[in-house]
Amino acid sequence: MILIVDDDNAVRMSVSLALKRAGYEPWAVGNEDDALAAVRDERVALVILDMNLTLSTTGRQGVEMLRKIRILRPEIPVIMITAWGTIPQAVTTMAYGATDFVTKPWSNADLVARIKKALAGSEARNEADRHVKTLDEMESEAIRDALRRCGGNLSEAAKLLGITRQSLYRRIEKYKL
């Protein structure tokens, strides 16, 4: 599901229609409270976030919302969208973790391509994050690396690892290296 956050109903409807045509399920909201509630829903895979959710054109609201989304769901890609886009705004949002920056008016084909790219990148990162190495795996890997670096010399490997040779022997037995 793709969350669209924009105060302009016409924008929400236009983006929703483009997403439906591309085979995505849109969820459109018009304010910060609804957006933050929606972001908590695990079905949301990506957010399209307007920089300005009121008549202000500073972009501060969008940056603040982006920061809140990053706290709630750091893994979710966020594409910023604005009619008042500037290079400094784009740089700021990217520094806060935005995946992309789109200016209004947008090309539906370009927007859908950016969404596909963001979702593909997100899926790759999530796949890599699924397997978190255990301490034993990390220690075993470090010992193997030290032994390789030292050409199998146990005394040198122990010194490199900052442990005694006897501790290294025990760990080699433990990990069956």
Order of alpha helices (4+ residues) and beta strands (2+ residues): beta-alpha-beta-alpha-beta-alpha-beta-alpha-beta-alpha-alpha-alpha-alpha
